[in-house]
């Protein structure tokens, strides 16, 4: 952790984007580029990767009593999410093996270059071609070209979505809306050799957003995830390896810790578009206004957030190497919250104001993710 209290993403070493390349090595099928030195997995004929949305490593350690099976696998150091620590960015890093600056999904919302519109990466837009927004072959495609069977098990509603195409194309999609369906589908897919099967569960993240981390519903949901993971392990063939990871963690942000840009008029000065999300804002500025916007936001937020220009954030390596086409998707000014602070907007993002748990910034609770091998 740096002096600013933030966790630097461990790209090409031990990050979420290194999981699939590490699985490839464990299957005996190395992908292009150097294997991640910080993430070495045991050899096996087949792997199942189970991603639990919102289950940060610190949260799992803190509430281990609610997840005895998963916490028993906490034997290795955590890995990191990418920046921002948010679902669309992380799922794309997992599926592509690339950092955000390369794959281009740089937040929950980000500017569509040349427009005054935002792309919501979870809902997508019919006007944005996911193949153009994320043009690189995925790690799933690379494994398939090398003879690995790759299967994605997820809710039926996500089949053919913009995010699925951008992040996970190349895998055979199996629709499964219920836990039993997911486990059964993973068992069948894992019988292929060599193979990678990827499962996703978003219920813990939803519960944390709605009720907060460590709320009674969240702890109950964590226990249900723990049971799901244990049942999955028991149902899989003995020689198949299970890896449980997360896309990010979460923090609770009380109303008193929030800054509403619509209640402080000066925060709109020089601003053309407000993007990102509550814990990690992309500020798209009017021509010539970057310095003034940066100075105003720094003065208003003080120690509650790190405010910097796009160039400064890129220079810190937050997004990994940034492609030229991705650069304008990043805010001219970046705002990363500290502690439990959040930047909300009553006008632009009214739904965010109803959420209790949030994520997106670089604090340890948001950035550190478990890599559990069973």
SULFENUR-V128089 format. One record per residue. N is the residue number from 1. RES is the residue in three letters. SS is DSSP state (@ for helix, = for strand, . for the rest). PHI is phi in radians with two decimals (none if undefined). OMEGA is omega in whole degrees, 0 to 359 (999 if undefined). Layout:
<<N	RES	SS	PHI	OMEGA> <N	RES	SS	PHI	OMEGA>>
This chain:
<<1	UNK	.	none	183> <2	UNK	.	-1.39	180> <3	UNK	.	-1.13	180> <4	UNK	.	-1.47	180> <5	UNK	.	1.44	181> <6	UNK	.	-1.75	177> <7	UNK	.	-1.69	177> <8	UNK	.	-1.35	179> <9	UNK	.	-1.11	185> <10	UNK	.	-1.73	181> <11	UNK	.	-1.03	178> <12	UNK	.	1.08	179> <13	UNK	.	-2.42	181> <14	UNK	.	-2.58	178> <15	UNK	=	-2.19	180> <16	UNK	@	-1.05	178> <17	UNK	@	-1.17	179> <18	UNK	@	-1.63	185> <19	UNK	@	-1.16	182> <20	UNK	@	-1.16	173> <21	UNK	@	-1.01	177> <22	UNK	@	-1.17	175> <23	UNK	@	-1.10	178> <24	UNK	@	-0.99	178> <25	UNK	@	-1.05	181> <26	UNK	@	-1.17	176> <27	UNK	.	-1.46	182> <28	UNK	.	1.47	183> <29	UNK	.	-2.24	183> <30	UNK	.	-1.31	176> <31	UNK	.	-1.54	179> <32	UNK	.	-1.09	180> <33	UNK	.	1.60	181> <34	UNK	.	-1.22	176> <35	UNK	.	-1.15	181> <36	UNK	.	-1.15	184> <37	UNK	.	-1.15	184> <38	UNK	.	-1.56	182> <39	UNK	.	-2.42	181> <40	UNK	.	-2.02	183> <41	UNK	.	-1.89	181> <42	UNK	.	-1.19	180> <43	UNK	.	-1.12	179> <44	UNK	.	-2.86	178> <45	UNK	.	-1.36	182> <46	UNK	=	-2.68	179> <47	UNK	=	-2.26	168> <48	UNK	=	-2.03	178> <49	UNK	=	-1.83	182> <50	UNK	=	-1.94	180> <51	UNK	=	-1.76	177> <52	UNK	=	-1.80	182> <53	UNK	.	-1.12	174> <54	UNK	.	1.55	184> <55	UNK	.	-1.64	179> <56	UNK	=	-1.11	182> <57	UNK	@	-1.09	179> <58	UNK	@	-1.12	179> <59	UNK	@	-1.14	180> <60	UNK	@	-1.14	177> <61	UNK	@	-1.17	184> <62	UNK	@	-1.15	183> <63	UNK	.	-2.08	182> <64	UNK	@	-1.04	181> <65	UNK	@	-1.08	180> <66	UNK	@	-1.53	182> <67	UNK	.	-2.45	185> <68	UNK	@	-1.10	180> <69	UNK	@	-1.19	182> <70	UNK	@	-1.12	181> <71	UNK	@	-1.17	177> <72	UNK	.	-1.19	180> <73	UNK	.	-1.66	181> <74	UNK	.	-1.37	183> <75	UNK	.	-1.91	183> <76	UNK	.	-2.02	177> <77	UNK	.	-1.06	178> <78	UNK	.	-1.21	169> <79	UNK	=	-1.73	178> <80	UNK	=	-2.13	165> <81	UNK	.	-1.32	171> <82	UNK	.	-1.59	180> <83	UNK	.	-2.09	357> <84	UNK	.	-1.28	182> <85	UNK	.	-1.46	185> <86	UNK	.	-2.47	194> <87	UNK	@	-1.05	184> <88	UNK	@	-1.06	178> <89	UNK	@	-1.12	184> <90	UNK	@	-1.20	181> <91	UNK	@	-1.09	178> <92	UNK	@	-1.27	175> <93	UNK	@	-1.09	178> <94	UNK	@	-1.05	186> <95	UNK	@	-1.28	182> <96	UNK	@	-1.68	188> <97	UNK	.	1.33	184> <98	UNK	.	-2.00	173> <99	UNK	.	-1.32	184> <100	UNK	@	-1.02	180> <101	UNK	@	-1.13	178> <102	UNK	@	-1.66	184> <103	UNK	@	-1.42	168> <104	UNK	.	1.59	174> <105	UNK	.	-1.60	194> <106	UNK	.	-1.77	176> <107	UNK	.	2.82	175> <108	UNK	.	-1.05	171> <109	UNK	=	-2.29	178> <110	UNK	=	-2.64	186> <111	UNK	=	-1.18	169> <112	UNK	.	-1.43	187> <113	UNK	.	-0.93	180> <114	UNK	.	1.45	180> <115	UNK	.	-2.29	172> <116	UNK	.	-1.87	184> <117	UNK	.	-2.08	176> <118	UNK	=	-1.84	168> <119	UNK	=	-1.60	169> <120	UNK	=	-1.50	190> <121	UNK	.	-1.23	177> <122	UNK	.	-1.51	180> <123	UNK	.	-1.58	180> <124	UNK	.	1.11	180> <125	UNK	.	-2.48	180> <126	UNK	.	-1.13	181> <127	UNK	.	-1.47	182> <128	UNK	.	-1.97	179> <129	UNK	.	-1.41	182> <130	UNK	@	-1.10	178> <131	UNK	@	-1.24	177> <132	UNK	@	-1.44	180> <133	UNK	@	-1.14	178> <134	UNK	.	-2.26	190> <135	UNK	.	-1.47	186> <136	UNK	.	-1.37	169> <137	UNK	.	-1.03	177> <138	UNK	.	-1.41	174> <139	UNK	@	-1.14	176> <140	UNK	@	-1.10	177> <141	UNK	@	-1.10	180> <142	UNK	@	-1.10	177> <143	UNK	@	-1.13	181> <144	UNK	@	-1.08	179> <145	UNK	@	-1.11	180> <146	UNK	.	-1.72	172> <147	UNK	.	1.59	180> <148	UNK	.	-1.60	173> <149	UNK	=	-1.37	184> <150	UNK	=	-2.16	183> <151	UNK	=	-2.23	176> <152	UNK	=	-1.96	178> <153	UNK	=	-1.92	185> <154	UNK	=	-2.72	179> <155	UNK	.	-1.05	184> <156	UNK	@	-1.03	183> <157	UNK	@	-1.11	182> <158	UNK	@	-1.55	180> <159	UNK	.	-1.15	178> <160	UNK	.	1.35	178> <161	UNK	.	-1.22	179> <162	UNK	@	-1.03	180> <163	UNK	@	-1.17	179> <164	UNK	@	-1.08	180> <165	UNK	@	-1.15	182> <166	UNK	@	-1.14	190> <167	UNK	@	-1.66	195> <168	UNK	@	-2.27	179> <169	UNK	.	-1.11	183> <170	UNK	.	1.86	177> <171	UNK	.	-1.72	172> <172	UNK	=	-1.25	183> <173	UNK	=	-1.57	174> <174	UNK	=	-2.05	180> <175	UNK	=	-1.33	182> <176	UNK	.	-2.65	184> <177	UNK	.	-1.57	185> <178	UNK	.	-2.11	182> <179	UNK	@	-1.01	181> <180	UNK	@	-1.03	177> <181	UNK	@	-1.07	182> <182	UNK	@	-1.11	181> <183	UNK	@	-1.10	181> <184	UNK	@	-1.07	180> <185	UNK	@	-1.14	179> <186	UNK	@	-1.14	179> <187	UNK	@	-1.08	180> <188	UNK	@	-1.09	182> <189	UNK	@	-1.12	184> <190	UNK	.	-1.26	178> <191	UNK	.	-1.29	176> <192	UNK	.	-1.32	181> <193	UNK	.	-2.52	354> <194	UNK	.	-1.35	181> <195	UNK	=	-2.64	171> <196	UNK	=	-2.24	175> <197	UNK	=	-2.06	182> <198	UNK	=	-2.03	177> <199	UNK	=	-2.05	179> <200	UNK	=	-2.29	175> <201	UNK	=	-2.34	183> <202	UNK	.	-1.80	188> <203	UNK	@	-1.24	180> <204	UNK	@	-1.19	178> <205	UNK	@	-1.08	179> <206	UNK	@	-1.04	182> <207	UNK	@	-1.17	178> <208	UNK	@	-1.13	176> <209	UNK	@	-1.07	186> <210	UNK	@	-1.31	189> <211	UNK	@	-2.00	182> <212	UNK	.	1.74	178> <213	UNK	.	-1.18	178> <214	UNK	.	1.28	170> <215	UNK	.	-1.18	179> <216	UNK	@	-1.01	178> <217	UNK	@	-1.08	181> <218	UNK	@	-1.15	179> <219	UNK	@	-1.12	177> <220	UNK	@	-1.13	179> <221	UNK	@	-1.18	176> <222	UNK	@	-1.06	177> <223	UNK	@	-1.10	179> <224	UNK	@	-1.20	176> <225	UNK	@	-1.10	179> <226	UNK	@	-1.05	179> <227	UNK	@	-1.13	178> <228	UNK	@	-1.08	180> <229	UNK	@	-1.12	180> <230	UNK	@	-1.15	178> <231	UNK	@	-1.13	177> <232	UNK	@	-1.08	179> <233	UNK	@	-1.06	181> <234	UNK	@	-1.17	183> <235	UNK	@	-1.44	182> <236	UNK	.	-1.31	172> <237	UNK	.	-0.98	186> <238	UNK	.	-1.08	184> <239	UNK	.	-1.54	177> <240	UNK	=	-1.56	179> <241	UNK	=	-1.64	174> <242	UNK	=	-1.90	174> <243	UNK	=	-2.12	178> <244	UNK	=	-1.87	180> <245	UNK	=	-2.32	175> <246	UNK	=	-2.35	179> <247	UNK	.	-1.68	180> <248	UNK	.	3.14	171> <249	UNK	.	-1.81	184> <250	UNK	.	-2.89	172> <251	UNK	=	-2.29	174> <252	UNK	=	-1.58	180> <253	UNK	.	-2.15	179> <254	UNK	.	-1.24	182> <255	UNK	@	-0.98	183> <256	UNK	@	-1.16	182> <257	UNK	@	-1.67	187> <258	UNK	=	-1.85	174> <259	UNK	=	-1.92	178> <260	UNK	=	-1.73	183> <261	UNK	@	-1.12	181> <262	UNK	@	-1.50	175> <263	UNK	@	-1.83	177> <264	UNK	.	-2.30	191> <265	UNK	@	-0.98	184> <266	UNK	@	-1.12	179> <267	UNK	@	-1.25	176> <268	UNK	@	-1.58	181> <269	UNK	.	-1.07	177> <270	UNK	.	1.34	185> <271	UNK	=	-1.68	177> <272	UNK	=	-1.64	186> <273	UNK	=	-2.75	177> <274	UNK	=	-1.85	183> <275	UNK	=	-2.26	182> <276	UNK	=	1.27	177> <277	UNK	=	-2.67	193> <278	UNK	.	-1.05	182> <279	UNK	.	-1.62	183> <280	UNK	=	-2.61	185> <281	UNK	=	-1.66	166> <282	UNK	=	-1.71	177> <283	UNK	=	-1.86	179> <284	UNK	=	-1.74	193> <285	UNK	=	-1.75	171> <286	UNK	.	-1.19	183> <287	UNK	.	-0.97	176> <288	UNK	.	1.39	186> <289	UNK	.	-1.80	188> <290	UNK	@	-1.03	183> <291	UNK	@	-1.11	180> <292	UNK	@	-1.17	178> <293	UNK	@	-1.09	180> <294	UNK	@	-1.07	181> <295	UNK	@	-1.18	181> <296	UNK	@	-1.15	181> <297	UNK	@	-1.14	177> <298	UNK	@	-1.11	181> <299	UNK	@	-1.17	182> <300	UNK	@	-1.28	186> <301	UNK	@	-1.50	178> <302	UNK	@	1.00	183> <303	UNK	@	-1.37	182> <304	UNK	@	-1.30	181> <305	UNK	=	-2.73	173> <306	UNK	=	-1.69	181> <307	UNK	=	-1.98	183> <308	UNK	=	-2.69	176> <309	UNK	=	-1.31	176> <310	UNK	@	-0.95	183> <311	UNK	@	-1.09	178> <312	UNK	@	-1.15	180> <313	UNK	@	-1.13	178> <314	UNK	@	-1.11	180> <315	UNK	@	-1.11	177> <316	UNK	.	-1.36	180> <317	UNK	.	1.38	184> <318	UNK	.	-1.08	184> <319	UNK	.	-1.89	190> <320	UNK	.	1.25	176> <321	UNK	.	-1.03	185> <322	UNK	.	-1.83	178> <323	UNK	.	-1.21	183> <324	UNK	@	-1.01	181> <325	UNK	@	-1.27	180> <326	UNK	@	-1.55	187> <327	UNK	@	-0.90	182> <328	UNK	.	-1.26	175> <329	UNK	.	-1.35	177> <330	UNK	.	-1.35	177> <331	UNK	.	-1.08	172> <332	UNK	.	-1.07	175> <333	UNK	=	-2.22	181> <334	UNK	=	-1.94	179> <335	UNK	=	-2.19	179> <336	UNK	=	-1.91	186> <337	UNK	=	-1.34	173> <338	UNK	.	-1.84	176> <339	UNK	.	0.95	180> <340	UNK	.	-1.88	182> <341	UNK	.	-1.25	175> <342	UNK	=	-2.58	176> <343	UNK	=	-1.88	183> <344	UNK	=	-2.02	177> <345	UNK	.	-2.46	177> <346	UNK	.	-1.09	184> <347	UNK	.	-1.46	189> <348	UNK	.	-1.46	184> <349	UNK	.	-2.33	184> <350	UNK	@	-1.07	181> <351	UNK	@	-1.14	181> <352	UNK	@	-1.04	181> <353	UNK	@	-1.16	180> <354	UNK	@	-1.52	185> <355	UNK	.	-1.50	177> <356	UNK	.	-1.66	179> <357	UNK	=	-1.54	181> <358	UNK	=	-2.42	176> <359	UNK	.	-2.75	179> <360	UNK	.	2.33	183> <361	UNK	.	-1.57	190> <362	UNK	.	-1.96	177> <363	UNK	.	-1.23	181> <364	UNK	@	-0.98	181> <365	UNK	@	-1.13	179> <366	UNK	@	-1.61	190> <367	UNK	@	-1.54	187> <368	UNK	=	-1.44	182> <369	UNK	=	-2.19	179> <370	UNK	.	-1.39	168> <371	UNK	=	-2.18	188> <372	UNK	=	-1.86	184> <373	UNK	=	-1.92	180> <374	UNK	.	-2.30	999>>
